[in-house]
Amino acid sequence: MSPIRAWFAAVLITVGALWLLDAANVLDAATTIDHWWPVAVIALGLAATVVDRRLSLGPAVLIVIGVLLLVGQLDLVQVDALVWPVVAILAGFWLLFNRGHLSRARNEVSDRQDVLAILGAAETRNRSPHFQHANVSAVLGGATLDLRDAQLDPGATVDALALFGGVDVLVPPGWRVEMGGLPIFGGFDDKTVDNGGVAPDAPVLKVEATAIFGGVGVKNKRE
């Protein structure tokens, strides 16, 4: 399971558990959530950092926003006085340590792939001769995984999560796409072209899509 999907599952479990405790008169769920919900924003930024294997701009912004919101909710400090100094420091560190990483378009030959877009866009073209699996996540952004130059191993899969964002998976004509998943105020769609049918021995790509106020699409070319 990808860290982003694990984060979303943890948020749902935590909210459900709080409401159960509220029903049992153990605590006030609404008050607890009101005070501590920024922790979920911080956790999302940390999960994104794990996926990206570096502190890129989107996750860093989420972490900083989450921390500022948390100290504001807990009345620990006057948040308005911290916003601009923290933004300036964050921008300076990002410019210092992310030189050469300004472009999010990447070329990969790995058999297993992670693509993540948070507050922006990310695109990866995979050219692996033995592609097996990818986690593609978009949170308030757009993520694209281009597999048109890849070759599939048997059982190849893509796990796509679109949360207030969009995910595109590009595949070559002739592949068989098996798509399913969970749409919550969102949707997923197989837009690949079937020109006279797919060969019985065609490569098969299974796409498991979770679309929450977002969309996941599989297609042969950009629209």
C-alpha positions as CSV (number, residue, x, y, z in Angstrom):
1,M,0.0,0.0,0.0
2,S,1.3,3.5,-0.9
3,P,2.0,5.9,2.0
4,I,-0.7,8.3,0.6
5,R,-3.4,5.6,0.6
6,A,-2.2,4.5,4.1
7,W,-2.6,8.2,5.2
8,F,-6.1,8.4,3.9
9,A,-7.1,5.1,5.5
10,A,-5.6,6.3,8.8
11,V,-7.7,9.5,8.6
12,L,-10.9,7.6,8.0
13,I,-10.2,5.1,10.9
14,T,-9.3,7.9,13.3
15,V,-12.4,9.9,12.5
16,G,-14.6,6.8,12.9
17,A,-12.9,5.9,16.2
18,L,-13.5,9.4,17.5
19,W,-17.2,9.3,16.7
20,L,-17.5,5.9,18.3
21,L,-15.9,7.3,21.5
22,D,-18.2,10.3,21.3
23,A,-21.2,7.9,21.1
24,A,-19.9,6.2,24.2
25,N,-19.6,9.6,26.0
26,V,-15.9,9.2,26.4
27,L,-15.0,12.4,24.6
28,D,-16.4,15.2,22.4
29,A,-15.4,14.1,18.9
30,A,-16.3,17.5,17.3
31,T,-14.1,19.4,19.7
32,T,-11.2,16.9,19.4
33,I,-11.3,17.1,15.6
34,D,-11.5,20.9,15.7
35,H,-8.3,21.1,17.7
36,W,-6.3,18.3,16.1
37,W,-7.3,18.1,12.4
38,P,-4.1,19.9,11.3
39,V,-2.2,16.8,12.3
40,A,-3.7,15.1,9.3
41,V,-2.2,17.9,7.1
42,I,1.2,17.4,8.6
43,A,1.0,13.6,8.2
44,L,0.1,14.0,4.6
45,G,3.2,16.1,4.0
46,L,5.3,13.5,5.8
47,A,3.8,10.7,3.7
48,A,4.4,12.6,0.5
49,T,8.1,13.1,1.6
50,V,8.4,9.3,2.1
51,V,7.0,8.7,-1.4
52,D,9.2,11.4,-3.0
53,R,12.3,10.4,-1.0
54,R,13.2,14.1,-0.6
55,L,11.6,17.2,0.8
56,S,10.1,18.8,-2.3
57,L,8.1,22.0,-2.3
58,G,4.6,20.6,-2.2
59,P,5.1,18.3,0.9
60,A,7.1,21.0,2.6
61,V,4.3,23.5,2.2
62,L,1.8,21.1,3.6
63,I,4.0,20.4,6.6
64,V,4.5,24.1,7.3
65,I,0.8,24.9,6.8
66,G,-0.2,22.0,9.1
67,V,2.2,23.1,11.8
68,L,1.0,26.7,11.6
69,L,-2.7,25.6,11.7
70,L,-2.0,23.3,14.6
71,V,-0.3,26.0,16.8
72,G,-3.1,28.3,15.9
73,Q,-5.8,25.8,16.8
74,L,-4.1,25.1,20.1
75,D,-3.7,28.9,20.8
76,L,0.1,28.4,21.4
77,V,1.2,31.4,19.4
78,Q,-0.2,34.2,17.2
79,V,0.0,32.6,13.8
80,D,-0.3,35.8,11.8
81,A,3.1,36.9,13.1
82,L,4.7,33.7,11.9
83,V,3.3,33.2,8.4
84,W,5.6,35.4,6.3
85,P,8.9,34.6,8.1
86,V,8.2,30.9,7.8
87,V,7.3,31.2,4.1
88,A,10.5,33.2,3.5
89,I,12.7,30.6,5.3
90,L,11.0,27.7,3.5
91,A,11.4,29.3,0.1
92,G,15.1,29.9,0.9
93,F,15.8,26.3,1.9
94,W,13.9,25.0,-1.1
95,L,16.0,27.1,-3.5
96,L,19.2,26.1,-1.7
97,F,18.6,22.3,-1.7
98,N,16.4,21.7,-4.7
99,R,18.6,23.0,-7.5
100,G,18.3,20.7,-10.5
101,H,15.0,19.4,-9.3
102,L,12.8,22.2,-10.6
103,S,11.2,20.0,-13.2
104,R,8.9,17.2,-12.1
105,A,9.0,15.4,-15.5
106,R,11.2,12.3,-15.1
107,N,12.2,9.2,-17.1
108,E,12.5,5.9,-15.3
109,V,13.3,2.3,-16.2
110,S,12.4,0.8,-12.8
111,D,10.1,-2.1,-12.5
112,R,8.2,-0.5,-9.6
113,Q,7.2,3.1,-9.7
114,D,5.9,5.9,-7.4
115,V,4.4,9.1,-8.9
116,L,3.2,11.8,-6.6
117,A,1.7,15.2,-7.2
118,I,0.8,17.5,-4.3
119,L,-0.2,21.2,-5.0
120,G,1.3,20.8,-8.5
121,A,1.9,18.5,-11.4
122,A,4.2,15.4,-11.7
123,E,4.9,13.3,-14.8
124,T,6.9,10.1,-15.2
125,R,7.7,8.2,-18.3
126,N,8.5,4.6,-17.5
127,R,10.5,2.6,-20.0
128,S,11.0,-0.6,-18.0
129,P,11.2,-3.9,-20.0
130,H,9.7,-5.7,-17.0
131,F,7.1,-3.2,-15.5
132,Q,5.3,-4.7,-12.5
133,H,3.6,-2.1,-10.3
134,A,3.1,1.7,-9.7
135,N,1.5,3.8,-7.1
136,V,0.3,7.1,-8.6
137,S,-1.2,9.7,-6.3
138,A,-2.5,13.2,-6.9
139,V,-3.6,15.5,-4.1
140,L,-4.7,18.9,-5.1
141,G,-2.7,18.4,-8.3
142,G,-2.2,16.2,-11.4
143,A,-0.1,13.1,-11.8
144,T,0.7,11.3,-15.1
145,L,2.3,7.9,-15.5
146,D,3.3,7.3,-19.2
147,L,3.8,3.5,-19.9
148,R,3.8,3.7,-23.7
149,D,7.4,2.7,-23.9
150,A,7.2,0.1,-21.1
151,Q,6.7,-3.7,-21.4
152,L,4.5,-5.5,-18.9
153,D,5.3,-8.4,-16.7
154,P,2.4,-10.8,-16.0
155,G,0.2,-9.4,-13.3
156,A,1.3,-5.8,-13.7
157,T,-0.8,-3.3,-11.7
158,V,-1.3,0.4,-11.1
159,D,-2.7,1.7,-7.9
160,A,-4.1,5.2,-8.5
161,L,-5.4,7.7,-6.0
162,A,-6.9,11.0,-6.9
163,L,-7.9,13.2,-4.0
164,F,-9.1,16.6,-5.2
165,G,-6.9,16.0,-8.2
166,G,-6.5,14.0,-11.3
167,V,-4.4,10.9,-12.4
168,D,-3.7,9.9,-16.0
169,V,-2.2,6.6,-17.0
170,L,-1.0,6.5,-20.6
171,V,-0.7,3.1,-22.3
172,P,0.0,2.0,-25.9
173,P,-2.7,0.6,-28.2
174,G,-3.1,-3.1,-28.0
175,W,-2.9,-3.5,-24.2
176,R,-5.9,-4.9,-22.3
177,V,-6.9,-2.7,-19.4
178,E,-8.9,-4.1,-16.5
179,M,-10.1,-1.2,-14.3
180,G,-12.0,-1.0,-11.1
181,G,-12.0,0.9,-7.8
182,L,-13.9,3.2,-5.6
183,P,-15.4,6.6,-6.7
184,I,-16.4,9.0,-3.9
185,F,-17.8,12.2,-5.5
186,G,-15.3,11.4,-8.3
187,G,-14.9,8.9,-11.1
188,F,-12.6,6.7,-13.2
189,D,-12.7,5.9,-16.9
190,D,-10.9,3.6,-19.4
191,K,-10.6,5.8,-22.5
192,T,-8.3,3.4,-24.4
193,V,-9.2,2.8,-28.1
194,D,-10.3,-0.7,-29.1
195,N,-9.6,-0.9,-32.8
196,G,-11.2,-4.2,-33.8
197,G,-10.6,-5.9,-30.5
198,V,-7.6,-6.8,-28.4
199,A,-5.5,-9.9,-29.1
200,P,-6.1,-12.8,-26.8
201,D,-2.4,-12.8,-25.7
202,A,-2.3,-9.0,-25.3
203,P,-0.5,-7.5,-22.3
204,V,-2.8,-6.9,-19.3
205,L,-2.7,-4.0,-17.0
206,K,-4.9,-3.9,-13.9
207,V,-5.7,-0.4,-12.6
208,E,-7.2,0.0,-9.2
209,A,-8.5,3.5,-8.9
210,T,-9.7,5.5,-5.9
211,A,-11.2,8.8,-6.9
212,I,-12.3,11.2,-4.1
213,F,-13.5,14.5,-5.5
214,G,-11.1,13.8,-8.4
215,G,-10.7,11.6,-11.5
216,V,-8.5,8.7,-12.8
217,G,-8.2,8.0,-16.5
218,V,-6.5,5.4,-18.6
219,K,-5.9,6.5,-22.2
220,N,-3.7,6.0,-25.3
221,K,-2.7,9.6,-25.7
222,R,-2.9,13.0,-24.1
223,E,-6.1,14.9,-24.6
